[in-house]
Amino acid sequence: MKPPLVTLPVFPVSARLAACSHRPPCPGCPRFGEVGPAKERVLAIMALAQESGIEAQWVFGQRAGFRRRARLAVRGRAGKPKLGIFEAGTHRVVDIQECMIHHPVINEVALAVRRVAKRLGTTSYSEQSGFGLLRGVQIAVERAHNRAQVVVITNDTQIEASRGFLEGMLEELGEKLHSLWWNGNAESTNRILGDQFEHVLGEEFLVEEFGGAEIFLGPAAFGQNNSELFEAVVQRVHGWVPSGASVVEYYAGAGTFGLGLLAQGKSVAFNELHPGSLAGLARGIASLPEAAQARARVSGGAAGDYHALYSGSDVVIVDPPRKGLDAGLLEGFAAAPPERLIYVSCGFEAFEREVRALSGVLALRELWTYDLFAYTEHTETVALFERG
């Protein structure tokens, strides 16, 4: 018997962007100008939905200026830095003068880095020699006022040598700064951020509102790049949580899903590993009324070590990294499936594998794909499962 024919969905046509002067060699947008995920991904998502007898749903957002977070590497000669991302398979930085998918404030901050480095003759980091001060910059743009949380990353373990550059950034950006931070990374590593942070000025947390609650994001916390479209993800997840439900949120980050549920009167047990996210989560809980705070419980550590946390709960929410669920948590779900599981995934290959691993105990009821990472191979998959 021949397999049934599959008709690909027709995705909305958006305004076509002008040609990008950075492609190639910039690898950031391998599908620049295209609408919707790659055909192979679309077919795989539709196959998962078809196996469960449901229809896959698709949600799209802005096609330009939507990216509110960026980590840019800095290389080049003294006073002439190159800011951008590494060319595929190399440590050569593609100098991105102005990116069409970055929020305009990110481009303004990158321009300020260039101006200050040129004025001061600031040296840029070199992998070959291990010398050079300026290593990178992390930029996050808040939605409320379009101010930038800026982290200047230097090849040092102390802030003193960077103070002149930091003062120059303050002079260049002024009121466009939400906050300014120094980060030290003197190790020979592919990591852009190091472990040392120092708060130079401004507010301690960048505050975003998702699902009716304030989410507090420090410079070391994970935050969403496409925050406007992610708001729709939060609303979708909240809509799947019944009134009065007890909730467990694994990989909770700073509480993007759960804090809004606390505000709605539900009890939420949070689990998160990263200290930077835990600090923001604690601040977010503290900002709620006392009655809501009393409904919160936080367990810090790896999700796999807390696989029993969801016992007796009504709803489990997971938002794991791209590699998927911790082995202990996946094994727990297979042995004792939760009543309702909401899975938010940025790693489709792991998600697809785990859906099939749990197919005997959890039934897929809804499957939504959000184009959070436009022009790339990645998608955000949001799924509702029920026991049985």
Summary of the structure (lengths in Angstrom):
residues: 388
radius of gyration: 22.0
end to end distance: 29.4
largest distance: 72.4
contacts: 1292
relative contact order: 0.12
helix: 27%
strand: 28%
